[in-house]
């Protein structure tokens, strides 16, 4: 029978970690304290990698809204790469926000940050939005942008 070094080391390391838990915790805390700047720089460089950015976006879409990055991109394409309300163009550095109904978490569309925050400030209340429209008609001036 052949000696399986990989299996042996796995078992040995698990036993060592179990028996020396406090010692390893102390070492790790000291290492993090002594090398905090180095670790921070390393993390920052890692998060700048393009594939890492895409993974973070995909995870956020899945966790918050239950959609995949592919579904987001399909919605973006259907909307002509523009905000569903004002028509502001989507860019790589300014992504469109996922608008969703907070009551049932159903995704409604993609909006620019201004439009998404705007309807959020009015708690998705249509009556309040009509009041805003009437107010602006009465006191404001209409613009085309």
N, C-alpha and C positions, 0 to 999 in steps of 0.2 A: 504494500500500500504506500502510495506517495504522500509526502508531507505537504499539507496545504497551508502555506505561509500566510496567505491572505485571511483565511478563516481563523487561524491561530491569533493573528494580530488583532483582528476584530474583537475576538473574545477577550484577549489580554487587555486591550484598550478600554473596553467596557468595564471590566473588573477594576482597572486602575482608576477610572473616572468615578466609579461608585465608592471606592475606598478612600479617595482623596478629594472628595467634593469640595470641602471647605478650603483646602489648600489651592485648588484650581480656581475657585471663585475669587479668592484673595489675589492670586496672580493676575487673573483677567481684569479685575478692577484696577489694580496698580498699573497694568499695561495700558489700559484705556486712559487713565489719568496722565501717565507719563507721555503718551503718544497721541493725545487728543487732537492736536493740530494736524498731525500727519494723517490720522484716520479721517478727520473732517475733509481734508484736501482730496484724499483718495475717494471718499464718498461723493464729493462734488464732481470730480472728474468722471466717475462711473455714471452719475445721473445725467451728464451731458451727452452721453452716447445716444445716438439716434434710436437704436433698437430698444434701449431701456425706456426712452420717452414714450415710444409707441406701446410698449408693454404696460406702462403705467396708465396710459390713456385707455387702453383696452380693458384693463382691470377695473378702472373707475366706471366705465360704461356698463360693464357687466354687473358690478356690485350695486351701483346706485339706480340704474334704470332697467336692468335685465336685458340689455341689447348687446350685440357683438359689434366690434369695430367695422365688420363688413356691413352690418345693417345700418350703422351710422353713415358709412360712405354711400350706401344706396339711397338713403334719405337725402343726403347732401346733393347727390346727382339729380334726384327727382325734383328738388327745389331749385335747380340751376345754380347751385353753389352760392345761394343768397339767403338772407334772413327771410323767414316766412311772413313777416309783417312789413318791415320797411324796405327790404330789398338790398340791404348792405351786403357787399361782396365778402365771401369767406376768403381768408388768406391762411397760409400755413402758420404764421405766428399769431393770428387772431382767429381761433376756431369758433364755430357757432356753438351755442349752448343748447343742451337738450331740454326742451320745454316739456313738462309733464304735469298731469293733474295730481295734486298732492293728496286728494281723497282716495284715489284708486291706483296711483303710480303709473297710469297709462301715458305713454309717450305721445305727445301731440304733434311735435315737429321740432325744427331747429331754428333758433332765434339768435340774433346778435345779443351781446351782453346788455346793451341799453334796453332793448325791447323785453328781454327776459326779466330784468330787474324791474322794469316798469309795470308789467302785469303782476309781478310778484308783490310789489308794494301795494297794489290794490287788492291783494288776496284773491285774484282771479274772479272778482266780483263784477259782473257785467253792469249792474245798476250803477255802481260807483264810476265805472269807465264812461257810461253815458253822461253822468253828471260832469265829469271832466271835459267831455266833448262840448257839452252845452256851455260850460264855464268859458272854455277857450273861444267858442263862437261869440259869446257875449262880450268878453273883455280882451281876448287875444287877437292876434292877426294870423291868418292862415298862411302857411308856406308850403312849397311843393317838395321839400326835402325832409 
